[in-house]
Amino acid sequence: MRRRWSRAIAGVSLAAAGWLGLSLAAPWDAAAADAERIAIGYIYPQERRLTLSIMDRPTDDFGLAGAELAIADNNTTGRFTGQDYRLLPTPVDNEEDAFAAIDAFAAAGAVAAVVDMPADALLALAEAAAEHGLLVFNVGARDDRLRTETCPANVVHIVPSRAMLADALAQYLAWKKWTRWFLVTGSHPEDAAFAAAVKRAAARFGARIVEERTFEDTGGARTTDSGHVQVQQRMPVFLQDAREHDVVVVADESEVFGTYVPYHTWEPRPVVGTAGLVPTAWSPAHEQWAGVQVQNRFRDAYRRRMQVEDMLAWMAVRAVGEAATRAASAEPAAIRDYILGPDFELAAFKGEALSIRDWNRQLRQPILLASDKSVVSVSPQEGFLHPTSFLDTLGYDRAESRCGS
């Protein structure tokens, strides 16, 4: 049954959509008055979580800028195909506003909704979107259960799962023959979830977790209570006397301590995971396969570097544009059928044509292994084979998922 979180309205009119900031009544591009109109909704958090490093602080347009750039790219092609694209951006503070946005998207004739929300909220919104025939692009929830158990039929997962990220890292560590891992996990549920993916990856690729420790979050102002003097004194002590290991693997999605681990280990060991060498869908340092072109265009337009949230939103919006172009249609059903069909491919500056797994609707994609200054490697690594797609060596394969069964 659809969860509404004590929702006070059963439907949202176009006037109410204006309250959400959608500006749905604004005119389309006059130059494209005769074009087929394609609207794409985008739900993202009003405020993003505070980061430990000031260099990582999100701006108000994190994600939104990537979606806007993709709309511009779609319209570049649309001028030749007779299609005109429009983004309906909606920052939300709570699930009630997100539900209202879904209704507003439907009222505006949107073909899809890009959603940057946690897993439980995503599932509820997907159910609401299904009532309107809306396709949902997940750009925020990395939870593996969405790809192995719950499997909403109208959700395409653009963001890589935790298993994909952990497998990408594990393949590189196996290639390096760094097979003894010291796992340090935060005390929040999302930290434990990534740690579980790391343990699964270790078992898959021949590594061994020699020791595991938990860093307890005791609260406080993380950016002021842990000056460099205290970190330098306390972090090595916390990490001392671990069993012999090749790398320290950090599982700190909650951003409590991970940034402080590199260069503060007791033993001189590399740090990987959510800090140090990080598996990610995108990096501001990525420049291969024409990546430098999109990086430069983004920087020129928004005066900052393109972050992973921007690229995920870009891929979701571009997927709609690619499908509409290939299907030669602006009809939501035709676009959805093409995206979920066998011929869909997306070019995203990763050296491979990206496709969608038909059993759980996860976007196949290479994973970058990046430091703060460079892309160190890209997984899948050479030598890891698969009978159908080497990209399926990352994450849960068909036989490991209940989806599609």
C-alpha positions as CSV (number, residue, x, y, z in Angstrom):
1,M,0.0,0.0,0.0
2,R,1.2,3.5,-0.8
3,R,2.8,5.3,2.2
4,R,1.8,8.9,2.4
5,W,3.4,10.1,5.7
6,S,0.1,11.7,6.9
7,R,-0.2,13.5,3.6
8,A,-2.7,16.3,3.6
9,I,-3.5,16.3,-0.1
10,A,-4.7,13.7,-2.5
11,G,-3.6,15.4,-5.7
12,V,-1.5,18.4,-6.7
13,S,-2.8,20.9,-9.3
14,L,-0.6,23.0,-11.5
15,A,-1.1,25.9,-9.1
16,A,0.2,23.7,-6.3
17,A,3.1,22.8,-8.5
18,G,4.1,26.4,-8.4
19,W,4.2,26.2,-4.6
20,L,6.8,23.4,-5.1
21,G,8.9,25.7,-7.2
22,L,8.3,23.8,-10.5
23,S,7.1,26.8,-12.5
24,L,5.1,24.5,-14.7
25,A,3.1,27.3,-16.3
26,A,6.2,28.9,-17.8
27,P,6.3,28.8,-21.6
28,W,8.4,26.3,-23.5
29,D,11.2,27.6,-25.8
30,A,9.4,29.7,-28.4
31,A,11.8,28.5,-31.1
32,A,10.6,25.0,-30.4
33,A,6.9,25.8,-30.4
34,D,6.1,23.0,-32.9
35,A,8.4,20.4,-31.3
36,E,7.4,17.4,-29.2
37,R,7.7,18.4,-25.6
38,I,9.4,16.1,-23.1
39,A,9.4,17.0,-19.4
40,I,11.6,15.3,-16.9
41,G,11.1,15.7,-13.1
42,Y,14.0,15.9,-10.7
43,I,13.6,15.4,-6.9
44,Y,16.7,16.1,-4.8
45,P,17.4,17.1,-1.1
46,Q,17.0,20.7,-0.1
47,E,20.1,20.3,2.1
48,R,22.9,17.8,1.7
49,R,24.9,16.3,4.5
50,L,27.9,18.2,6.0
51,T,31.2,16.8,4.9
52,L,34.4,16.6,7.0
53,S,36.6,18.4,4.4
54,I,35.7,21.9,3.4
55,M,36.9,21.0,-0.1
56,D,33.9,18.6,-0.4
57,R,31.2,20.9,0.8
58,P,28.2,20.7,-1.5
59,T,26.8,23.7,-3.3
60,D,23.1,24.4,-3.8
61,D,23.2,23.0,-7.3
62,F,24.9,19.7,-6.6
63,G,23.2,17.3,-9.0
64,L,21.0,20.0,-10.4
65,A,23.8,21.4,-12.5
66,G,24.4,18.0,-14.1
67,A,20.7,17.6,-14.9
68,E,20.6,21.1,-16.4
69,L,23.7,20.3,-18.6
70,A,22.0,17.1,-19.8
71,I,18.8,19.0,-20.7
72,A,21.0,21.4,-22.8
73,D,22.7,18.4,-24.4
74,N,19.3,16.8,-25.1
75,N,18.0,20.0,-26.7
76,T,21.1,20.2,-28.9
77,T,19.9,17.0,-30.6
78,G,16.3,17.9,-30.2
79,R,16.6,20.8,-32.5
80,F,17.2,18.3,-35.3
81,T,14.7,15.7,-34.2
82,G,11.8,18.0,-33.4
83,Q,12.0,17.4,-29.6
84,D,12.1,20.0,-26.8
85,Y,13.2,19.0,-23.3
86,R,12.4,20.7,-20.0
87,L,13.6,20.0,-16.5
88,L,11.2,20.2,-13.5
89,P,13.6,20.6,-10.6
90,T,12.1,20.1,-7.1
91,P,14.3,20.4,-3.9
92,V,12.4,18.7,-1.0
93,D,12.8,18.7,2.8
94,N,10.6,15.6,3.4
95,E,8.7,12.8,1.8
96,E,5.4,14.6,1.7
97,D,6.9,17.2,-0.6
98,A,8.4,14.5,-2.7
99,F,5.0,12.8,-3.1
100,A,3.5,16.1,-4.1
101,A,6.2,16.5,-6.6
102,I,5.4,13.2,-8.2
103,D,1.8,14.2,-8.7
104,A,2.9,17.6,-10.1
105,F,5.2,15.9,-12.6
106,A,2.4,13.7,-13.8
107,A,0.1,16.7,-14.1
108,A,2.7,18.4,-16.2
109,G,3.0,15.4,-18.5
110,A,6.5,14.4,-17.5
111,V,7.9,11.1,-18.9
112,A,10.1,10.3,-15.9
113,A,11.3,11.4,-12.5
114,V,15.0,11.5,-11.5
115,V,15.0,10.8,-7.7
116,D,17.9,11.5,-5.3
117,M,16.4,10.0,-2.0
118,P,17.2,7.3,0.5
119,A,16.1,3.7,-0.2
120,D,12.8,3.6,1.8
121,A,11.6,6.9,0.4
122,L,12.6,5.9,-3.1
123,L,10.5,2.7,-2.9
124,A,7.5,4.7,-1.7
125,L,7.9,7.3,-4.4
126,A,8.3,4.6,-7.0
127,E,5.0,3.1,-6.0
128,A,3.4,6.5,-6.3
129,A,5.1,7.1,-9.7
130,A,3.8,3.8,-11.0
131,E,0.2,5.0,-10.4
132,H,1.0,7.7,-13.0
133,G,3.0,5.5,-15.3
134,L,6.2,7.4,-14.5
135,L,9.6,5.8,-14.9
136,V,11.9,6.6,-12.0
137,F,15.7,7.0,-12.2
138,N,17.5,6.3,-8.9
139,V,20.5,8.5,-8.5
140,G,20.9,8.4,-4.8
141,A,20.2,5.0,-3.1
142,R,23.1,2.5,-3.3
143,D,21.4,-0.2,-1.3
144,D,21.9,-3.7,-2.6
145,R,18.4,-4.8,-1.5
146,L,16.9,-2.6,-4.2
147,R,18.7,-4.7,-6.8
148,T,18.3,-8.1,-5.2
149,E,15.0,-8.2,-3.2
150,T,12.5,-5.4,-3.6
151,C,13.1,-4.9,-7.4
152,P,10.5,-2.1,-8.2
153,A,9.6,-2.6,-11.9
154,N,9.6,1.1,-12.8
155,V,13.0,2.0,-11.3
156,V,16.2,2.3,-13.3
157,H,19.3,2.4,-11.0
158,I,21.7,4.9,-12.4
159,V,23.8,5.1,-9.2
160,P,26.1,2.0,-8.7
161,S,25.2,-0.3,-5.9
162,R,27.5,-0.8,-2.9
163,A,28.3,-4.2,-4.2
164,M,29.4,-2.8,-7.5
165,L,31.7,-0.2,-5.8
166,A,33.2,-2.8,-3.4
167,D,33.8,-5.3,-6.2
168,A,35.5,-2.7,-8.3
169,L,37.8,-1.9,-5.4
170,A,38.4,-5.6,-4.6
171,Q,39.4,-6.4,-8.2
172,Y,42.0,-3.7,-8.2
173,L,43.4,-4.8,-4.8
174,A,43.5,-8.4,-6.1
175,W,45.4,-7.2,-9.2
176,K,47.9,-5.5,-6.8
177,K,48.0,-8.6,-4.7
178,W,47.0,-6.6,-1.6
179,T,44.9,-9.4,-0.2
180,R,45.1,-8.7,3.6
181,W,42.6,-6.1,4.6
182,F,42.2,-4.2,7.9
183,L,38.5,-3.1,7.8
184,V,37.5,0.0,9.9
185,T,33.8,0.6,10.0
186,G,31.7,3.5,11.2
187,S,28.9,3.0,13.7
188,H,26.0,4.1,11.4
189,P,23.8,1.8,9.4
190,E,25.1,3.0,6.0
191,D,28.6,2.3,7.2
192,A,27.7,-1.2,8.1
193,A,26.0,-1.7,4.7
194,F,29.2,-0.7,2.8
195,A,31.2,-2.9,5.2
196,A,29.0,-5.9,4.3
197,A,29.6,-5.2,0.6
198,V,33.3,-5.1,1.3
199,K,33.2,-8.5,3.1
200,R,31.3,-10.0,0.2
201,A,33.9,-8.6,-2.2
202,A,36.7,-10.0,-0.2
203,A,35.2,-13.5,-0.4
204,R,34.6,-13.2,-4.1
205,F,38.0,-12.1,-5.1
206,G,40.3,-14.0,-2.8
207,A,41.1,-11.4,-0.1
208,R,41.0,-11.9,3.7
209,I,39.8,-9.4,6.3
210,V,42.4,-9.9,9.0
211,E,40.8,-7.6,11.5
212,E,37.7,-5.4,11.8
213,R,37.2,-2.4,14.2
214,T,34.3,0.0,14.7
215,F,34.8,3.7,15.1
216,E,32.0,4.9,17.3
217,D,30.4,8.3,16.5
218,T,30.2,10.1,19.9
219,G,28.6,13.2,18.4
220,G,29.9,16.7,18.7
221,A,30.9,19.2,16.0
222,R,32.9,17.1,13.7
223,T,34.6,20.0,11.9
224,T,35.7,21.8,15.1
225,D,36.1,19.2,17.8
226,S,38.8,17.2,15.9
227,G,41.6,19.6,15.1
228,H,44.7,18.3,13.4
229,V,46.5,18.0,16.7
230,Q,43.9,15.7,18.3
231,V,43.5,13.7,15.1
232,Q,47.3,13.2,14.8
233,Q,47.4,12.0,18.4
234,R,44.3,9.8,18.5
235,M,43.8,8.2,15.1
236,P,47.1,6.3,15.1
237,V,46.4,5.0,18.6
238,F,43.0,3.8,17.5
239,L,44.6,1.9,14.6
240,Q,47.6,0.5,16.3
241,D,48.4,-3.2,17.0
242,A,46.3,-4.5,14.1
243,R,47.1,-7.8,12.6
244,E,49.5,-7.7,9.7
245,H,47.7,-6.2,6.7
246,D,48.4,-4.8,3.3
247,V,45.7,-2.0,3.2
248,V,43.3,-0.2,5.5
249,V,39.8,-0.4,4.2
250,V,37.5,2.4,5.4
251,A,33.7,2.1,5.5
252,D,32.5,5.5,6.6
253,E,29.6,6.6,4.3
254,S,28.3,8.8,7.2
255,E,31.4,11.0,7.0
256,V,32.5,10.9,10.6
257,F,36.1,9.8,10.6
258,G,37.2,8.5,7.2
259,T,38.8,11.6,5.9
260,Y,41.2,11.5,8.8
261,V,42.6,8.0,8.3
262,P,45.1,8.6,5.4
263,Y,48.5,9.5,6.7
264,H,47.3,8.8,10.3
265,T,47.6,5.0,10.3
266,W,49.8,3.3,12.8
267,E,51.5,1.2,10.1
268,P,52.5,2.9,6.8
269,R,49.7,1.4,4.7
270,P,47.5,2.7,1.8
271,V,44.0,3.6,2.7
272,V,41.0,2.6,0.4
273,G,37.3,2.5,0.6
274,T,35.3,5.6,1.4
275,A,38.6,7.5,1.9
276,G,41.9,7.4,0.2
277,L,41.5,5.4,-3.0
278,V,37.7,5.6,-3.6
279,P,35.5,3.6,-6.0
280,T,33.1,6.0,-7.6
281,A,30.8,6.5,-10.6
282,W,32.6,9.8,-11.4
283,S,35.6,11.9,-10.4
284,P,36.4,15.6,-11.1
285,A,39.8,14.3,-12.1
286,H,38.5,12.0,-14.9
287,E,39.6,13.0,-18.4
288,Q,39.8,9.9,-20.5
289,W,37.4,8.9,-23.3
290,A,36.5,12.6,-23.9
291,G,35.7,13.0,-20.3
292,V,37.8,16.2,-20.3
293,Q,35.3,17.7,-22.8
294,V,32.3,17.4,-20.5
295,Q,34.4,18.5,-17.5
296,N,35.4,21.6,-19.3
297,R,31.9,22.4,-20.5
298,F,30.6,21.9,-17.0
299,R,33.3,24.1,-15.4
300,D,32.7,26.9,-18.0
301,A,28.9,26.8,-17.3
302,Y,28.9,26.4,-13.5
303,R,32.3,27.6,-12.3
304,R,33.1,24.5,-10.3
305,R,34.1,20.9,-10.9
306,M,31.7,18.2,-11.9
307,Q,30.9,16.0,-8.9
308,V,29.5,12.5,-8.9
309,E,26.0,13.8,-8.1
310,D,26.2,15.9,-11.2
311,M,27.2,13.0,-13.4
312,L,24.5,10.7,-12.1
313,A,21.8,13.2,-12.8
314,W,23.4,13.9,-16.2
315,M,23.2,10.2,-17.1
316,A,19.6,9.9,-16.0
317,V,18.4,12.9,-18.0
318,R,20.6,11.9,-21.0
319,A,19.0,8.4,-20.9
320,V,15.6,9.9,-21.6
321,G,17.1,12.0,-24.4
322,E,18.8,9.0,-25.9
323,A,15.7,6.9,-25.8
324,A,13.5,9.6,-27.2
325,T,15.9,10.1,-30.1
326,R,16.2,6.4,-30.9
327,A,12.5,5.7,-30.5
328,A,11.7,8.8,-32.5
329,S,8.9,9.5,-30.0
330,A,8.0,11.7,-27.1
331,E,5.4,9.3,-25.8
332,P,6.2,8.1,-22.2
333,A,5.4,4.5,-23.0
334,A,7.7,4.5,-26.1
335,I,10.6,6.1,-24.2
336,R,10.2,3.7,-21.2
337,D,10.0,0.6,-23.6
338,Y,13.2,1.7,-25.3
339,I,15.1,2.3,-22.1
340,L,14.1,-1.1,-20.7
341,G,14.6,-2.8,-24.0
342,P,17.6,-4.7,-25.3
343,D,18.8,-2.0,-27.7
344,F,19.4,0.8,-25.2
345,E,22.9,2.1,-24.8
346,L,24.3,5.2,-23.2
347,A,27.6,7.0,-23.9
348,A,28.9,8.5,-20.6
349,F,32.7,9.1,-21.1
350,K,33.7,5.8,-19.6
351,G,35.1,3.9,-22.5
352,E,32.1,1.5,-22.8
353,A,28.6,1.8,-24.0
354,L,26.5,1.5,-20.9
355,S,23.4,-0.8,-20.8
356,I,20.8,-1.9,-18.3
357,R,20.6,-5.3,-16.7
358,D,17.3,-6.7,-17.6
359,W,16.8,-8.6,-14.3
360,N,17.1,-5.6,-11.9
361,R,17.4,-2.6,-14.1
362,Q,20.8,-1.5,-12.9
363,L,22.9,0.5,-15.3
364,R,26.1,-1.4,-16.1
365,Q,29.1,0.9,-16.0
366,P,32.8,0.9,-15.3
367,I,33.8,2.2,-11.8
368,L,36.6,4.7,-11.4
369,L,39.1,4.2,-8.6
370,A,40.1,7.8,-7.8
371,S,42.2,9.7,-5.3
372,D,41.6,13.4,-4.7
373,K,43.9,14.3,-7.6
374,S,43.7,11.5,-10.2
375,V,42.0,8.4,-11.5
376,V,44.3,5.6,-10.4
377,S,42.5,2.8,-12.3
378,V,39.2,1.7,-13.7
379,S,37.3,-1.5,-13.0
380,P,36.5,-4.2,-14.2
381,Q,40.2,-5.1,-14.2
382,E,41.8,-7.1,-16.9
383,G,41.5,-10.8,-16.4
384,F,38.1,-10.8,-14.7
385,L,35.9,-12.6,-17.2
386,H,32.1,-13.1,-17.5
387,P,30.1,-15.2,-20.0
388,T,27.9,-12.2,-21.2
389,S,29.3,-8.9,-20.1
390,F,32.6,-8.2,-18.2
391,L,30.7,-5.3,-16.6
392,D,28.6,-7.9,-14.8
393,T,31.6,-8.9,-12.7
394,L,30.7,-5.9,-10.7
395,G,27.8,-6.3,-8.3
396,Y,25.2,-9.0,-8.0
397,D,24.8,-11.1,-11.1
398,R,21.5,-12.5,-12.4
399,A,21.7,-15.8,-10.4
400,E,22.5,-13.9,-7.2
401,S,19.4,-11.7,-7.4
402,R,15.7,-12.5,-6.8
403,C,14.8,-9.8,-9.3
404,G,13.4,-11.1,-12.5
405,S,12.8,-14.5,-11.1
